Amino acid sequence: MRILVVEDNIELAEWLGRTLRREKYTVDWIDNGADADFALKSEKYNLVILDLALPKMDGKTVLRNLRARRDSTPVLVLTANNSMQTRVSELDHGADDYMAKPFEIEELEARIRVLLRRSSGQANPQLTCADLSFNTNTREFQVAQQALALTPRERAVLEVLIRRAGATITKQALAMSLFSMDEQVSADAIEIYVHRLRKKLEHSGAAILTLRGLGYMLSPAPHA
């Protein structure tokens, strides 16, 4: 899952980045509204954490531009202004959630999990495909209730697939969820991770199918 943090407070942004990466999210950080607006036109994110008081372009304008493009990416607004008028205004203009500074990281993480579940149409924190399960709270996979050992990249690919189990996902979409802006996006790398995952899932009831020219899909294995 790829998250964009738009925050001009360097210390806060670096802390958020470290914390979210420890939770196995891919994180990009931008410190001004104009660059964030440009990135949101060209990059795909699963969630945006957006400060309102930004240089070059304020967060309110970034949010309004995003929604004007009919982009439904979940947006969690951060601000030092906790007035009811501000909260209502930003929610009315397309924010999905709102947190006032300072905040507890545990609450922020919980709100992120809720927004990601909601955006993928899942109310239950436990996602399943045959005997493969993913706990969106602990971010751990199991096969037949046994922990599945995965590298961070393997876990990231499998998370995207299980959140949209039964749907086709392109290599490009997988790569954009896996790599930050500072990393080289490689379709070949996706093939390697999918190959490794297939090996680890070969005795499970779930399988990663290749749909030629379209992408990959996680579904119950034909023999399951």
C-alpha positions in Angstrom: 0.0 0.0 0.0 1.4 3.3 -1.1 0.8 6.5 1.0 1.6 10.1 0.1 2.4 12.3 3.1 2.0 16.1 2.3 3.5 18.0 5.2 5.9 20.9 5.4 7.0 20.2 8.9 10.2 18.2 8.2 10.4 16.7 11.7 6.8 15.5 11.7 7.0 14.2 8.1 10.2 12.2 8.8 8.6 10.7 11.9 5.5 9.8 10.0 7.5 8.3 7.2 9.6 6.1 9.6 6.6 5.0 11.5 4.5 4.0 8.4 7.5 2.3 6.7 7.9 0.2 9.9 4.2 -0.8 9.3 5.2 -2.0 5.8 3.7 0.9 3.9 5.4 2.4 0.9 5.7 6.2 1.7 6.4 9.3 -0.4 6.8 12.7 1.2 6.2 16.1 -0.4 6.6 19.3 1.5 4.4 21.7 -0.6 1.0 21.8 -2.2 2.0 22.6 -5.8 4.3 19.5 -6.0 1.7 17.4 -4.3 -1.0 18.5 -6.8 1.3 17.6 -9.7 2.2 14.2 -8.1 -1.4 13.3 -7.6 -2.1 13.9 -11.3 0.7 11.5 -12.4 1.1 8.9 -9.6 -1.3 6.4 -8.0 -1.7 6.3 -4.2 -3.8 4.2 -1.9 -4.1 7.0 0.7 -3.1 10.7 1.1 -2.2 12.3 4.4 -2.6 16.0 3.8 -1.7 19.0 5.9 -3.8 22.1 5.2 -1.2 24.8 5.9 1.2 24.3 3.0 3.5 26.6 1.0 2.9 27.2 -2.8 -0.6 25.8 -2.7 -2.7 25.2 0.4 -4.0 21.7 1.3 -7.6 22.9 0.7 -6.8 23.6 -2.9 -4.9 20.3 -3.3 -8.0 18.5 -2.0 -10.4 20.4 -4.2 -8.3 19.8 -7.3 -8.1 16.1 -6.5 -11.9 15.7 -6.2 -12.5 17.9 -9.3 -10.5 15.3 -11.3 -13.0 12.7 -9.9 -10.1 11.0 -8.1 -11.6 9.0 -5.1 -8.2 8.3 -3.4 -8.9 8.5 0.4 -7.6 11.7 2.0 -6.9 12.0 5.7 -6.5 15.7 6.6 -4.1 16.9 9.3 -4.3 20.4 10.7 -3.6 22.5 13.8 -7.0 24.2 13.4 -9.5 21.9 15.2 -12.5 24.2 14.9 -15.8 22.6 14.0 -16.2 25.0 11.1 -12.8 23.7 9.6 -13.7 20.1 10.2 -17.1 20.4 8.6 -15.7 22.4 5.7 -13.0 19.9 4.8 -15.3 16.9 5.1 -17.8 18.6 2.9 -15.1 19.3 0.3 -14.0 15.7 0.0 -11.8 14.7 2.9 -12.5 11.2 4.2 -11.2 11.8 7.7 -9.7 14.5 9.9 -7.2 14.6 12.7 -6.0 17.6 14.7 -2.4 18.1 15.7 -0.9 16.9 17.9 -2.2 13.3 17.6 -1.4 9.8 18.8 0.3 7.6 16.2 -1.8 4.6 17.2 -5.0 6.5 16.4 -3.6 7.6 13.1 -2.6 4.1 12.1 -6.1 2.8 13.0 -7.8 5.5 10.9 -5.5 4.6 8.0 -6.5 1.0 8.3 -10.2 1.9 8.3 -9.8 4.2 5.2 -7.9 1.5 3.3 -10.5 -1.1 4.1 -13.3 1.2 3.1 -11.6 2.1 -0.2 -11.3 -1.5 -1.1 -14.9 -2.2 -0.2 -14.0 -4.4 2.8 -15.6 -3.7 6.2 -14.1 -6.8 7.8 -10.4 -6.4 8.9 -9.8 -10.1 8.0 -9.5 -10.6 4.2 -9.6 -14.1 2.8 -9.1 -16.1 -0.4 -9.7 -19.8 0.1 -7.4 -20.7 3.1 -5.2 -17.6 2.6 -6.0 -14.8 5.0 -4.7 -11.3 5.7 -5.3 -9.4 8.9 -5.4 -5.7 8.0 -4.7 -4.7 11.6 -1.6 -6.8 12.2 -0.7 -6.8 8.4 0.2 -10.5 8.6 -0.7 -13.3 6.2 -1.7 -16.9 7.2 -2.3 -20.1 5.2 -4.6 -22.5 7.0 -4.1 -20.5 10.2 -0.3 -20.8 9.9 1.9 -17.7 9.5 3.2 -17.2 6.0 6.8 -16.0 5.8 7.1 -13.2 3.3 9.7 -10.5 2.5 8.4 -6.9 2.7 8.1 -6.7 -1.1 6.3 -10.1 -1.4 3.9 -9.0 1.3 3.2 -5.7 -0.5 2.4 -7.5 -3.7 0.2 -10.0 -2.0 -1.6 -7.3 -0.1 -2.6 -5.5 -3.2 -3.8 -8.8 -4.8 -5.9 -9.9 -1.8 -7.5 -6.5 -1.3 -8.8 -6.9 -4.8 -9.2 -10.7 -4.9 -11.0 -11.8 -8.0 -10.1 -8.7 -9.9 -7.4 -8.2 -12.5 -4.5 -6.0 -11.5 -2.0 -4.8 -14.0 1.8 -5.0 -13.5 1.9 -1.2 -13.6 -0.6 -0.9 -10.8 1.3 -3.5 -8.7 4.6 -1.6 -9.4 3.1 1.7 -8.4 1.9 0.3 -5.1 5.3 -1.3 -4.4 7.8 1.4 -5.3 8.2 5.0 -4.0 9.0 7.9 -6.4 12.7 7.6 -5.5 12.9 4.0 -6.6 13.1 2.5 -10.1 9.8 0.9 -11.1 10.5 -2.4 -12.8 7.9 -4.7 -14.4 10.5 -7.5 -14.3 10.7 -7.2 -10.5 7.0 -7.7 -10.3 7.3 -11.0 -12.2 10.0 -12.1 -9.8 7.9 -11.4 -6.7 4.9 -13.1 -8.3 7.0 -16.1 -9.1 8.2 -16.3 -5.5 4.7 -15.9 -4.1 3.4 -18.7 -6.3 6.0 -21.0 -4.8 4.9 -20.0 -1.3 1.3 -20.5 -2.1 1.6 -23.8 -4.1 0.2 -25.9 -1.2 -2.5 -23.4 -0.3 -6.1 -23.0 -1.7 -5.2 -19.7 -3.3 -3.4 -19.0 -6.6 -2.1 -16.1 -8.5 -3.3 -16.3 -12.1 -1.7 -14.6 -15.1 -4.2 -13.0 -17.6 -2.1 -12.4 -20.7 -1.9 -8.8 -21.7 -4.0 -7.8 -18.7 -2.2 -8.6 -15.4 -2.6 -10.8 -12.4 -5.5 -12.0 -10.3 -5.7 -13.8 -6.9 -8.4 -16.4 -6.8 -9.1 -19.8 -5.3 -6.8 -22.4 -6.9 -8.5 -24.6 -9.6 -7.9 -27.7 -7.4 -9.2 -26.0 -4.2 
